[in-house]
Amino acid sequence: MKVTVDQDKCVSSGQCVLNSAEVFDQRDEDGVVVLLTTNPPADEADNVRRAAAACPAQAIYVEE
């Protein structure tokens, strides 16, 4: 699995962090998504998929 994010599309909802804090964080100054790892471990895959599905801006991209 490969994960990328579009910080320009991010609306700082925090759904990514709520679903997968191991892979996503938010910048302190504006809440924009920060990707912690582009290749998450297999045991985090379902959480990453949930984070992508929950993102209101569709700013998370997952390649299987």
PDB file with SEQRES, HELIX, SHEET and CRYST1 records, atoms N, CA, C and O in Angstrom:
SEQRES   1 A   64  MET LYS VAL THR VAL ASP GLN ASP LYS CYS VAL SER SER          
SEQRES   2 A   64  GLY GLN CYS VAL LEU ASN SER ALA GLU VAL PHE ASP GLN          
SEQRES   3 A   64  ARG ASP GLU ASP GLY VAL VAL VAL LEU LEU THR THR ASN          
SEQRES   4 A   64  PRO PRO ALA ASP GLU ALA ASP ASN VAL ARG ARG ALA ALA          
SEQRES   5 A   64  ALA ALA CYS PRO ALA GLN ALA ILE TYR VAL GLU GLU              
HELIX    1 AA1 GLN A   15  ASN A   19  1                                   5    
HELIX    2 AA2 ALA A   42  GLU A   44  5                                   3    
HELIX    3 AA3 ALA A   45  ALA A   54  1                                  10    
SHEET    1 AA1 2 LYS A   2  VAL A   5  0                                        
SHEET    2 AA1 2 ILE A  60  GLU A  63 -1                                        
SHEET    1 AA2 2 PHE A  24  GLN A  26  0                                        
SHEET    2 AA2 2 VAL A  33  LEU A  35 -1                                        
CRYST1    1.000    1.000    1.000  90.00  90.00  90.00 P 1           1          
ATOM      1  N   MET A   1       0.843  -1.173   0.000  1.00  0.00           N  
ATOM      2  CA  MET A   1       0.000   0.000   0.000  1.00  0.00           C  
ATOM      3  C   MET A   1       0.890   1.239   0.000  1.00  0.00           C  
ATOM      4  O   MET A   1       1.879   1.322   0.728  1.00  0.00           O  
ATOM      5  N   LYS A   2       0.503   2.205  -0.846  1.00  0.00           N  
ATOM      6  CA  LYS A   2       1.199   3.489  -0.868  1.00  0.00           C  
ATOM      7  C   LYS A   2       0.162   4.589  -0.625  1.00  0.00           C  
ATOM      8  O   LYS A   2      -0.912   4.585  -1.227  1.00  0.00           O  
ATOM      9  N   VAL A   3       0.490   5.516   0.252  1.00  0.00           N  
ATOM     10  CA  VAL A   3      -0.425   6.597   0.618  1.00  0.00           C  
ATOM     11  C   VAL A   3       0.199   7.933   0.239  1.00  0.00           C  
ATOM     12  O   VAL A   3       1.385   8.167   0.474  1.00  0.00           O  
ATOM     13  N   THR A   4      -0.612   8.803  -0.350  1.00  0.00           N  
ATOM     14  CA  THR A   4      -0.204  10.181  -0.603  1.00  0.00           C  
ATOM     15  C   THR A   4      -1.340  11.095  -0.160  1.00  0.00           C  
ATOM     16  O   THR A   4      -2.489  10.667  -0.054  1.00  0.00           O  
ATOM     17  N   VAL A   5      -1.010  12.345   0.095  1.00  0.00           N  
ATOM     18  CA  VAL A   5      -2.022  13.328   0.489  1.00  0.00           C  
ATOM     19  C   VAL A   5      -1.841  14.596  -0.336  1.00  0.00           C  
ATOM     20  O   VAL A   5      -0.746  14.890  -0.816  1.00  0.00           O  
ATOM     21  N   ASP A   6      -2.915  15.331  -0.490  1.00  0.00           N  
ATOM     22  CA  ASP A   6      -2.882  16.630  -1.156  1.00  0.00           C  
ATOM     23  C   ASP A   6      -3.162  17.685  -0.088  1.00  0.00           C  
ATOM     24  O   ASP A   6      -4.316  17.932   0.263  1.00  0.00           O  
ATOM     25  N   GLN A   7      -2.114  18.294   0.416  1.00  0.00           N  
ATOM     26  CA  GLN A   7      -2.271  19.275   1.485  1.00  0.00           C  
ATOM     27  C   GLN A   7      -3.067  20.496   1.030  1.00  0.00           C  
ATOM     28  O   GLN A   7      -3.689  21.166   1.854  1.00  0.00           O  
ATOM     29  N   ASP A   8      -3.056  20.792  -0.266  1.00  0.00           N  
ATOM     30  CA  ASP A   8      -3.819  21.932  -0.780  1.00  0.00           C  
ATOM     31  C   ASP A   8      -5.329  21.694  -0.720  1.00  0.00           C  
ATOM     32  O   ASP A   8      -6.102  22.645  -0.609  1.00  0.00           O  
ATOM     33  N   LYS A   9      -5.749  20.437  -0.791  1.00  0.00           N  
ATOM     34  CA  LYS A   9      -7.172  20.101  -0.723  1.00  0.00           C  
ATOM     35  C   LYS A   9      -7.670  19.941   0.714  1.00  0.00           C  
ATOM     36  O   LYS A   9      -8.868  20.053   0.975  1.00  0.00           O  
ATOM     37  N   CYS A  10      -6.761  19.680   1.633  1.00  0.00           N  
ATOM     38  CA  CYS A  10      -7.119  19.377   3.024  1.00  0.00           C  
ATOM     39  C   CYS A  10      -7.919  20.517   3.655  1.00  0.00           C  
ATOM     40  O   CYS A  10      -7.576  21.689   3.503  1.00  0.00           O  
ATOM     41  N   VAL A  11      -8.993  20.153   4.369  1.00  0.00           N  
ATOM     42  CA  VAL A  11      -9.828  21.143   5.064  1.00  0.00           C  
ATOM     43  C   VAL A  11      -9.680  21.038   6.584  1.00  0.00           C  
ATOM     44  O   VAL A  11     -10.470  21.618   7.329  1.00  0.00           O  
ATOM     45  N   SER A  12      -8.681  20.306   7.034  1.00  0.00           N  
ATOM     46  CA  SER A  12      -8.324  20.226   8.457  1.00  0.00           C  
ATOM     47  C   SER A  12      -9.417  19.644   9.346  1.00  0.00           C  
ATOM     48  O   SER A  12      -9.584  20.079  10.485  1.00  0.00           O  
ATOM     49  N   SER A  13     -10.157  18.671   8.840  1.00  0.00           N  
ATOM     50  CA  SER A  13     -11.227  18.078   9.642  1.00  0.00           C  
ATOM     51  C   SER A  13     -10.701  17.135  10.716  1.00  0.00           C  
ATOM     52  O   SER A  13     -11.361  16.922  11.733  1.00  0.00           O  
ATOM     53  N   GLY A  14      -9.509  16.567  10.495  1.00  0.00           N  
ATOM     54  CA  GLY A  14      -8.909  15.672  11.471  1.00  0.00           C  
ATOM     55  C   GLY A  14      -9.395  14.242  11.414  1.00  0.00           C  
ATOM     56  O   GLY A  14      -9.006  13.431  12.255  1.00  0.00           O  
ATOM     57  N   GLN A  15     -10.239  13.903  10.444  1.00  0.00           N  
ATOM     58  CA  GLN A  15     -10.747  12.535  10.340  1.00  0.00           C  
ATOM     59  C   GLN A  15      -9.624  11.535  10.084  1.00  0.00           C  
ATOM     60  O   GLN A  15      -9.699  10.385  10.516  1.00  0.00           O  
ATOM     61  N   CYS A  16      -8.596  11.973   9.388  1.00  0.00           N  
ATOM     62  CA  CYS A  16      -7.470  11.074   9.107  1.00  0.00           C  
ATOM     63  C   CYS A  16      -6.770  10.659  10.398  1.00  0.00           C  
ATOM     64  O   CYS A  16      -6.460   9.483  10.591  1.00  0.00           O  
ATOM     65  N   VAL A  17      -6.526  11.612  11.267  1.00  0.00           N  
ATOM     66  CA  VAL A  17      -5.833  11.324  12.526  1.00  0.00           C  
ATOM     67  C   VAL A  17      -6.716  10.477  13.440  1.00  0.00           C  
ATOM     68  O   VAL A  17      -6.223   9.577  14.119  1.00  0.00           O  
ATOM     69  N   LEU A  18      -7.995  10.755  13.458  1.00  0.00           N  
ATOM     70  CA  LEU A  18      -8.912   9.970  14.284  1.00  0.00           C  
ATOM     71  C   LEU A  18      -8.939   8.504  13.852  1.00  0.00           C  
ATOM     72  O   LEU A  18      -9.108   7.611  14.683  1.00  0.00           O  
ATOM     73  N   ASN A  19      -8.776   8.261  12.567  1.00  0.00           N  
ATOM     74  CA  ASN A  19      -8.828   6.895  12.043  1.00  0.00           C  
ATOM     75  C   ASN A  19      -7.482   6.200  12.006  1.00  0.00           C  
ATOM     76  O   ASN A  19      -7.418   4.974  12.104  1.00  0.00           O  
ATOM     77  N   SER A  20      -6.397   6.964  11.866  1.00  0.00           N  
ATOM     78  CA  SER A  20      -5.069   6.351  11.748  1.00  0.00           C  
ATOM     79  C   SER A  20      -3.978   7.311  12.218  1.00  0.00           C  
ATOM     80  O   SER A  20      -3.281   7.921  11.407  1.00  0.00           O  
ATOM     81  N   ALA A  21      -3.842   7.432  13.517  1.00  0.00           N  
ATOM     82  CA  ALA A  21      -2.835   8.327  14.098  1.00  0.00           C  
ATOM     83  C   ALA A  21      -1.413   7.832  13.872  1.00  0.00           C  
ATOM     84  O   ALA A  21      -0.456   8.583  14.063  1.00  0.00           O  
ATOM     85  N   GLU A  22      -1.269   6.580  13.470  1.00  0.00           N  
ATOM     86  CA  GLU A  22       0.060   6.041  13.170  1.00  0.00           C  
ATOM     87  C   GLU A  22       0.571   6.533  11.819  1.00  0.00           C  
ATOM     88  O   GLU A  22       1.777   6.542  11.572  1.00  0.00           O  
ATOM     89  N   VAL A  23      -0.341   6.940  10.951  1.00  0.00           N  
ATOM     90  CA  VAL A  23       0.030   7.316   9.588  1.00  0.00           C  
ATOM     91  C   VAL A  23      -0.154   8.810   9.330  1.00  0.00           C  
ATOM     92  O   VAL A  23       0.568   9.395   8.522  1.00  0.00           O  
ATOM     93  N   PHE A  24      -1.112   9.425  10.010  1.00  0.00           N  
ATOM     94  CA  PHE A  24      -1.429  10.831   9.761  1.00  0.00           C  
ATOM     95  C   PHE A  24      -1.274  11.676  11.027  1.00  0.00           C  
ATOM     96  O   PHE A  24      -1.470  11.202  12.146  1.00  0.00           O  
ATOM     97  N   ASP A  25      -0.919  12.928  10.812  1.00  0.00           N  
ATOM     98  CA  ASP A  25      -0.882  13.930  11.876  1.00  0.00           C  
ATOM     99  C   ASP A  25      -1.407  15.224  11.266  1.00  0.00           C  
ATOM    100  O   ASP A  25      -1.744  15.266  10.083  1.00  0.00           O  
ATOM    101  N   GLN A  26      -1.476  16.273  12.071  1.00  0.00           N  
ATOM    102  CA  GLN A  26      -1.906  17.571  11.575  1.00  0.00           C  
ATOM    103  C   GLN A  26      -0.906  18.635  12.015  1.00  0.00           C  
ATOM    104  O   GLN A  26      -0.353  18.569  13.112  1.00  0.00           O  
ATOM    105  N   ARG A  27      -0.684  19.617  11.138  1.00  0.00           N  
ATOM    106  CA  ARG A  27       0.191  20.734  11.485  1.00  0.00           C  
ATOM    107  C   ARG A  27      -0.450  21.536  12.606  1.00  0.00           C  
ATOM    108  O   ARG A  27      -1.660  21.766  12.612  1.00  0.00           O  
ATOM    109  N   ASP A  28       0.373  21.955  13.547  1.00  0.00           N  
ATOM    110  CA  ASP A  28      -0.126  22.714  14.690  1.00  0.00           C  
ATOM    111  C   ASP A  28      -0.732  24.046  14.275  1.00  0.00           C  
ATOM    112  O   ASP A  28      -1.751  24.461  14.828  1.00  0.00           O  
ATOM    113  N   GLU A  29      -0.129  24.709  13.325  1.00  0.00           N  
ATOM    114  CA  GLU A  29      -0.562  26.066  12.986  1.00  0.00           C  
ATOM    115  C   GLU A  29      -1.887  26.152  12.240  1.00  0.00           C  
ATOM    116  O   GLU A  29      -2.602  27.144  12.376  1.00  0.00           O  
ATOM    117  N   ASP A  30      -2.231  25.123  11.447  1.00  0.00           N  
ATOM    118  CA  ASP A  30      -3.466  25.232  10.668  1.00  0.00           C  
ATOM    119  C   ASP A  30      -4.255  23.932  10.550  1.00  0.00           C  
ATOM    120  O   ASP A  30      -5.324  23.917   9.939  1.00  0.00           O  
ATOM    121  N   GLY A  31      -3.751  22.848  11.121  1.00  0.00           N  
ATOM    122  CA  GLY A  31      -4.484  21.588  11.118  1.00  0.00           C  
ATOM    123  C   GLY A  31      -4.407  20.794   9.837  1.00  0.00           C  
ATOM    124  O   GLY A  31      -5.073  19.766   9.714  1.00  0.00           O  
ATOM    125  N   VAL A  32      -3.614  21.240   8.878  1.00  0.00           N  
ATOM    126  CA  VAL A  32      -3.501  20.529   7.606  1.00  0.00           C  
ATOM    127  C   VAL A  32      -2.803  19.187   7.829  1.00  0.00           C  
ATOM    128  O   VAL A  32      -1.892  19.067   8.648  1.00  0.00           O  
ATOM    129  N   VAL A  33      -3.251  18.195   7.084  1.00  0.00           N  
ATOM    130  CA  VAL A  33      -2.730  16.830   7.202  1.00  0.00           C  
ATOM    131  C   VAL A  33      -1.220  16.770   6.965  1.00  0.00           C  
ATOM    132  O   VAL A  33      -0.669  17.469   6.115  1.00  0.00           O  
ATOM    133  N   VAL A  34      -0.579  15.911   7.748  1.00  0.00           N  
ATOM    134  CA  VAL A  34       0.836  15.584   7.577  1.00  0.00           C  
ATOM    135  C   VAL A  34       0.917  14.064   7.477  1.00  0.00           C  
ATOM    136  O   VAL A  34       0.423  13.351   8.351  1.00  0.00           O  
ATOM    137  N   LEU A  35       1.531  13.579   6.425  1.00  0.00           N  
ATOM    138  CA  LEU A  35       1.690  12.146   6.223  1.00  0.00           C  
ATOM    139  C   LEU A  35       2.961  11.686   6.924  1.00  0.00           C  
ATOM    140  O   LEU A  35       4.054  12.155   6.608  1.00  0.00           O  
ATOM    141  N   LEU A  36       2.816  10.773   7.870  1.00  0.00           N  
ATOM    142  CA  LEU A  36       3.956  10.290   8.651  1.00  0.00           C  
ATOM    143  C   LEU A  36       4.720   9.179   7.945  1.00  0.00           C  
ATOM    144  O   LEU A  36       5.926   9.030   8.148  1.00  0.00           O  
ATOM    145  N   THR A  37       4.032   8.399   7.120  1.00  0.00           N  
ATOM    146  CA  THR A  37       4.681   7.325   6.364  1.00  0.00           C  
ATOM    147  C   THR A  37       3.906   7.077   5.079  1.00  0.00           C  
ATOM    148  O   THR A  37       2.676   7.024   5.092  1.00  0.00           O  
ATOM    149  N   THR A  38       4.618   6.925   3.977  1.00  0.00           N  
ATOM    150  CA  THR A  38       3.945   6.657   2.702  1.00  0.00           C  
ATOM    151  C   THR A  38       3.613   5.188   2.513  1.00  0.00           C  
ATOM    152  O   THR A  38       2.747   4.836   1.712  1.00  0.00           O  
ATOM    153  N   ASN A  39       4.308   4.330   3.256  1.00  0.00           N  
ATOM    154  CA  ASN A  39       4.071   2.890   3.165  1.00  0.00           C  
ATOM    155  C   ASN A  39       3.755   2.336   4.554  1.00  0.00           C  
ATOM    156  O   ASN A  39       4.639   1.811   5.231  1.00  0.00           O  
ATOM    157  N   PRO A  40       2.495   2.453   4.976  1.00  0.00           N  
ATOM    158  CA  PRO A  40       2.135   1.997   6.313  1.00  0.00           C  
ATOM    159  C   PRO A  40       2.233   0.484   6.460  1.00  0.00           C  
ATOM    160  O   PRO A  40       2.144  -0.244   5.471  1.00  0.00           O  
ATOM    161  N   PRO A  41       2.417   0.010   7.690  1.00  0.00           N  
ATOM    162  CA  PRO A  41       2.459  -1.433   7.921  1.00  0.00           C  
ATOM    163  C   PRO A  41       1.099  -2.073   7.603  1.00  0.00           C  
ATOM    164  O   PRO A  41       0.059  -1.416   7.656  1.00  0.00           O  
ATOM    165  N   ALA A  42       1.135  -3.333   7.280  1.00  0.00           N  
ATOM    166  CA  ALA A  42      -0.075  -4.060   6.882  1.00  0.00           C  
ATOM    167  C   ALA A  42      -1.178  -3.989   7.933  1.00  0.00           C  
ATOM    168  O   ALA A  42      -2.359  -3.935   7.589  1.00  0.00           O  
ATOM    169  N   ASP A  43      -0.803  -3.987   9.207  1.00  0.00           N  
ATOM    170  CA  ASP A  43      -1.832  -3.958  10.249  1.00  0.00           C  
ATOM    171  C   ASP A  43      -2.520  -2.596  10.372  1.00  0.00           C  
ATOM    172  O   ASP A  43      -3.479  -2.458  11.131  1.00  0.00           O  
ATOM    173  N   GLU A  44      -2.046  -1.599   9.641  1.00  0.00           N  
ATOM    174  CA  GLU A  44      -2.658  -0.267   9.659  1.00  0.00           C  
ATOM    175  C   GLU A  44      -3.489  -0.009   8.397  1.00  0.00           C  
ATOM    176  O   GLU A  44      -4.117   1.043   8.277  1.00  0.00           O  
ATOM    177  N   ALA A  45      -3.497  -0.956   7.464  1.00  0.00           N  
ATOM    178  CA  ALA A  45      -4.148  -0.766   6.168  1.00  0.00           C  
ATOM    179  C   ALA A  45      -5.636  -0.445   6.276  1.00  0.00           C  
ATOM    180  O   ALA A  45      -6.110   0.472   5.605  1.00  0.00           O  
ATOM    181  N   ASP A  46      -6.376  -1.166   7.092  1.00  0.00           N  
ATOM    182  CA  ASP A  46      -7.813  -0.899   7.230  1.00  0.00           C  
ATOM    183  C   ASP A  46      -8.062   0.492   7.790  1.00  0.00           C  
ATOM    184  O   ASP A  46      -8.988   1.179   7.358  1.00  0.00           O  
ATOM    185  N   ASN A  47      -7.249   0.909   8.743  1.00  0.00           N  
ATOM    186  CA  ASN A  47      -7.402   2.246   9.322  1.00  0.00           C  
ATOM    187  C   ASN A  47      -7.124   3.329   8.278  1.00  0.00           C  
ATOM    188  O   ASN A  47      -7.807   4.353   8.242  1.00  0.00           O  
ATOM    189  N   VAL A  48      -6.127   3.100   7.438  1.00  0.00           N  
ATOM    190  CA  VAL A  48      -5.804   4.069   6.383  1.00  0.00           C  
ATOM    191  C   VAL A  48      -6.953   4.163   5.390  1.00  0.00           C  
ATOM    192  O   VAL A  48      -7.313   5.257   4.957  1.00  0.00           O  
ATOM    193  N   ARG A  49      -7.524   3.033   5.029  1.00  0.00           N  
ATOM    194  CA  ARG A  49      -8.675   3.046   4.109  1.00  0.00           C  
ATOM    195  C   ARG A  49      -9.853   3.798   4.723  1.00  0.00           C  
ATOM    196  O   ARG A  49     -10.533   4.556   4.032  1.00  0.00           O  
ATOM    197  N   ARG A  50     -10.094   3.595   6.007  1.00  0.00           N  
ATOM    198  CA  ARG A  50     -11.171   4.329   6.697  1.00  0.00           C  
ATOM    199  C   ARG A  50     -10.886   5.823   6.711  1.00  0.00           C  
ATOM    200  O   ARG A  50     -11.788   6.636   6.511  1.00  0.00           O  
ATOM    201  N   ALA A  51      -9.625   6.183   6.948  1.00  0.00           N  
ATOM    202  CA  ALA A  51      -9.247   7.597   6.959  1.00  0.00           C  
ATOM    203  C   ALA A  51      -9.503   8.237   5.596  1.00  0.00           C  
ATOM    204  O   ALA A  51     -10.033   9.345   5.517  1.00  0.00           O  
ATOM    205  N   ALA A  52      -9.128   7.543   4.532  1.00  0.00           N  
ATOM    206  CA  ALA A  52      -9.355   8.063   3.182  1.00  0.00           C  
ATOM    207  C   ALA A  52     -10.843   8.212   2.899  1.00  0.00           C  
ATOM    208  O   ALA A  52     -11.269   9.207   2.313  1.00  0.00           O  
ATOM    209  N   ALA A  53     -11.625   7.238   3.309  1.00  0.00           N  
ATOM    210  CA  ALA A  53     -13.075   7.291   3.080  1.00  0.00           C  
ATOM    211  C   ALA A  53     -13.735   8.397   3.894  1.00  0.00           C  
ATOM    212  O   ALA A  53     -14.724   8.983   3.453  1.00  0.00           O  
ATOM    213  N   ALA A  54     -13.202   8.685   5.072  1.00  0.00           N  
ATOM    214  CA  ALA A  54     -13.795   9.694   5.955  1.00  0.00           C  
ATOM    215  C   ALA A  54     -13.364  11.120   5.624  1.00  0.00           C  
ATOM    216  O   ALA A  54     -13.952  12.076   6.130  1.00  0.00           O  
ATOM    217  N   CYS A  55     -12.356  11.270   4.789  1.00  0.00           N  
ATOM    218  CA  CYS A  55     -11.844  12.609   4.466  1.00  0.00           C  
ATOM    219  C   CYS A  55     -12.866  13.393   3.647  1.00  0.00           C  
ATOM    220  O   CYS A  55     -13.173  13.006   2.519  1.00  0.00           O  
ATOM    221  N   PRO A  56     -13.401  14.491   4.195  1.00  0.00           N  
ATOM    222  CA  PRO A  56     -14.430  15.241   3.466  1.00  0.00           C  
ATOM    223  C   PRO A  56     -13.896  15.931   2.207  1.00  0.00           C  
ATOM    224  O   PRO A  56     -14.667  16.233   1.295  1.00  0.00           O  
ATOM    225  N   ALA A  57     -12.606  16.178   2.150  1.00  0.00           N  
ATOM    226  CA  ALA A  57     -12.008  16.846   0.990  1.00  0.00           C  
ATOM    227  C   ALA A  57     -11.433  15.868  -0.021  1.00  0.00           C  
ATOM    228  O   ALA A  57     -10.943  16.279  -1.073  1.00  0.00           O  
ATOM    229  N   GLN A  58     -11.488  14.575   0.289  1.00  0.00           N  
ATOM    230  CA  GLN A  58     -10.901  13.537  -0.556  1.00  0.00           C  
ATOM    231  C   GLN A  58      -9.447  13.867  -0.880  1.00  0.00           C  
ATOM    232  O   GLN A  58      -9.019  13.796  -2.032  1.00  0.00           O  
ATOM    233  N   ALA A  59      -8.699  14.227   0.159  1.00  0.00           N  
ATOM    234  CA  ALA A  59      -7.312  14.635   0.016  1.00  0.00           C  
ATOM    235  C   ALA A  59      -6.324  13.495   0.271  1.00  0.00           C  
ATOM    236  O   ALA A  59      -5.112  13.706   0.228  1.00  0.00           O  
ATOM    237  N   ILE A  60      -6.831  12.294   0.534  1.00  0.00           N  
ATOM    238  CA  ILE A  60      -5.984  11.131   0.807  1.00  0.00           C  
ATOM    239  C   ILE A  60      -6.138  10.129  -0.343  1.00  0.00           C  
ATOM    240  O   ILE A  60      -7.249   9.762  -0.727  1.00  0.00           O  
ATOM    241  N   TYR A  61      -4.999   9.701  -0.876  1.00  0.00           N  
ATOM    242  CA  TYR A  61      -5.000   8.762  -1.994  1.00  0.00           C  
ATOM    243  C   TYR A  61      -4.295   7.483  -1.564  1.00  0.00           C  
ATOM    244  O   TYR A  61      -3.202   7.522  -0.998  1.00  0.00           O  
ATOM    245  N   VAL A  62      -4.932   6.352  -1.837  1.00  0.00           N  
ATOM    246  CA  VAL A  62      -4.401   5.052  -1.448  1.00  0.00           C  
ATOM    247  C   VAL A  62      -4.214   4.195  -2.701  1.00  0.00           C  
ATOM    248  O   VAL A  62      -5.156   3.955  -3.456  1.00  0.00           O  
ATOM    249  N   GLU A  63      -2.982   3.744  -2.900  1.00  0.00           N  
ATOM    250  CA  GLU A  63      -2.681   2.788  -3.972  1.00  0.00           C  
ATOM    251  C   GLU A  63      -2.475   1.439  -3.313  1.00  0.00           C  
ATOM    252  O   GLU A  63      -1.609   1.288  -2.451  1.00  0.00           O  
ATOM    253  N   GLU A  64      -3.263   0.465  -3.712  1.00  0.00           N  
ATOM    254  CA  GLU A  64      -3.155  -0.883  -3.113  1.00  0.00           C  
ATOM    255  C   GLU A  64      -1.982  -1.649  -3.655  1.00  0.00           C  
ATOM    256  O   GLU A  64      -1.753  -2.791  -3.257  1.00  0.00           O  
TER     257      GLU A  64                                                      
END                                                                             
